[in-house]
Amino acid sequence: MAKCRRSTLVGFLMGVILVVLYTPSANAIPAFARKYETSCQTCHIGFPKLNAFGEAFRLNGYRMPKETEDQIKMKPVSLGSDAYKRMWPRAIYPSDLPGQVPLALNVKMASVYASSIDDTGRTLIKNDFQFPQEANLFAGGTLGEHISFLSEITWGENPDGSTETELERAHIQFGSFLGPEHLINLKIGKFAPDFADGFHEMLLSTNNGIDTLFSFNPIGLHGGAELADSGGGVSLPSNVKGVELYGVGAHRFFYTVGVANGLGVANGNTGTGSASKDAYARVDYKFGGMALDGDTTGVKLPPENWRERSFRVGVLGYHGSGKGTDFPFTDDAGNAVNIQDTTFTRGGVYASWFFNDLNVFGVALAGRDHLNTFDDAGTLENSASYRYRTWFVQADYVIVPPLQASLRYENVNPADHSAGSIRALNASLSYFIYVNVKATVEYHRDLRESKNYDLSTILRFAF
Amino acid sequence: MKHLSIALVFLFAAASLAAGDIHGKVTAKGLRDSANAVVYVDAIAGKTFPAPADHAKMDQRNMEFTPKVLPILVGTTVNFHNSDAVLHNVFSPDACADRFDLGAWAQGEVKTNTFKKPCFAVLLCKVHSEMEGYVAVLPTPYHAVTAADGSYVIKDVPDGTYTVKVWHPKLKPAHKSVAVKGATQEDFEIAK
C-alpha cells in the first residue's frame, strides 16, 4: 500500500513539473484590437477568457458579427477589387490583406514556489523566478471575405535554463463558404480543436490548464494511473493537426466534427506509429444570452459585456487508435514490456452557466482504452479494456472588472484502482492593472497530499 | 474693397443656391465614409437631353481611378488617361457598357469610349486587379457625387417634381419624389 501511495505521489510530482514547465499559452491577440481600434474587453472578460461577443467573433473567423466596412479601422490592402468577383473564373477571385502585419506578443513572467515529494519521501521546495516564463508570438487576421488565419509560436524557458520554441498553432480557415452564414466553416492546420470550446487551456482565466482532463495518461500496466509528463498517451489532445468542420445554425446550435493525426512516436515512445486518424465531434446548444453567432434578437443584454444569463450544454466525443505506437513499461516482475492503446474512446458532457458576474462550467468525461501488452519479443501478453472517469468544475467570478477570481476542482478516477483518484484544487485571483496587463496569484494543490502544491505569481502582458 | 468682394461672392453663392438646386446629405450606413454615391434626377417624361460635345475625363493616377465615380449623361464620350509610369488597361464586364475593353496603354496616352445606354458601368484594369472605378451613365444632366461627409449639390435644376435617385457601388439604391422650388434640401440614407 505504501508503495502504491509512493507511486501516486511520484505521479503527482510529474504533474507538478508538468504544470510548471508546460503552462498553457494565452490567447489574447492585440492584432485584432489594432485592426478594429477596440479594447481587449470587447472580446475578453479579462484576457484570455472570452466573453459572449468574443466567442461569436472567434467562431465567425475572427470577424465581428454582421461586420461592416466602417468597423475595420485598419484599412485592408486590396488584392483585387470587389468588382473582380464578377470576372471569376476568368480572373482570380479578389482578396485583401491586413493593413499591417497582424502580429501580437504575449509575455508571461512567473515566480513559482513549488513543493513536492520525491521518490524517497523527501519534500522538495523550488522557488524559481521564471522571468520570462513564456512568450507567444501571434499572427491572426483575415484574407478576403471568407478566409482567416491564426498562428502562434511559443517560446518558453525551463527552470534548468533550457528553452523550447514550438509552433503551437497554424491554421487557415474557410468561413461560411457554403450554405447559410455561420453554418459551414472549415479549418485546416494545427489548431485547438473545437471539441474543447469553452474549456480549452488557452482560453481559461486561470494560468494552469486542466491537466486531469488533457494530461491524464490512460496507459499503464493495469490501465492508466497518473498524469503524463509529456507527449502522447494523453486523455484528450489540446492541439491537433487535422481538418475540422464547425458551424452555428439557428443562432444557438453549435457543432463540430474533425479528423486529426493520431498518436505518434514521440517522447520516448517507440514503434511504427499509427497510420489511422482520430475523429471527434461535439454538439451544443446555448439558451439565453447572446447567441453563438452574435445575434441578439429578442434578448436583452446588460451593458457590461462580461455579464449575461445563459446556459450552454453539449456533448462531445473522441475516438482514435494508437495501434503501432509502443509505450514502454516495466511489469510487476521487472520485465520490459510495450503497451499499445489500440483503440480509445472518450465521451463527455460540457455545461457552462453564466449568471451575471458568475460563470460556472465543467466537463464530465469517461474514457475507454483497449490496451495490448507485448513482451520484448513482440508477443501479445495481455489484451484488455480499461475505463476511467474524469471531471472538473470551475467557477469564475468578476468581483469588479479589474479583480477576478477563479476556483476549480479536478478529479480523475483512473482505470488502475490501486492508484486511487487524482484530485486537485486550483484557485486564482487576477488583477488587471490595465486591460492588457494582468497580475495573477494562483495556488494549485494535490488534495491527496498537503505537501504537493505550487504557488505562482504571474505577470502577463499583451501588445 | 476686399470685404465688398467677399460679400459679393457670398451673395452670388446664395443666389445661385436659390436658383433651383437640390442639396443635402447622403448617409451611407456601414461604410467608412459616405463618398461616391451618385445622386441624380431620373428620366423626365417628354424631355430628352443631347449628349455633350465635350468629353468627360477619367484618369488613372497613382494606381487608382480618378475620380472613383464619374457621372455622365447618356451618349457622352469619356477620355481615359494614364498618368502613371506603368501600363494601364480599362475594361468593363457590364453588358450595358457593351463590355468594352480598351487594351493597354502607356503614360500620357488617351483612349476613349462612348457610353450609349444608361448604365452603372464598373471600370476594371487587367494590369492592376485592385483598381475599381465607375461610370454612371445617367438619363439627365442633373447629377452630383457625394463628398466624404455625404454632402452633395445638384445645380441648375428647374423647378418641378422629379424622382431623385441615389446609387452607390456597394449599397442598395434609394429614391424619392422631390418637389424642387429654388434651393431644396433632401437627405437620403442608404444601406446594404
Chai-1 contact restraints between the chains, C-beta under 6 A:
chainA,res_idxA,chainB,res_idxB,connection_type,confidence,min_distance_angstrom,max_distance_angstrom,comment,restraint_id
A,T68,B,G30,contact,1.0,0.0,6.0,A-B,restraint_1
A,E69,B,L31,contact,1.0,0.0,6.0,A-B,restraint_2
A,E69,B,R32,contact,1.0,0.0,6.0,A-B,restraint_3
A,D70,B,G30,contact,1.0,0.0,6.0,A-B,restraint_4
A,D70,B,L31,contact,1.0,0.0,6.0,A-B,restraint_5
A,D70,B,R32,contact,1.0,0.0,6.0,A-B,restraint_6
A,S78,B,E130,contact,1.0,0.0,6.0,A-B,restraint_7
A,G80,B,S129,contact,1.0,0.0,6.0,A-B,restraint_8
A,G80,B,E130,contact,1.0,0.0,6.0,A-B,restraint_9
A,S81,B,E130,contact,1.0,0.0,6.0,A-B,restraint_10
A,S81,B,E132,contact,1.0,0.0,6.0,A-B,restraint_11
A,A83,B,V122,contact,1.0,0.0,6.0,A-B,restraint_12
A,A83,B,L124,contact,1.0,0.0,6.0,A-B,restraint_13
A,A83,B,E132,contact,1.0,0.0,6.0,A-B,restraint_14
A,Y84,B,S129,contact,1.0,0.0,6.0,A-B,restraint_15
A,R86,B,P93,contact,1.0,0.0,6.0,A-B,restraint_16
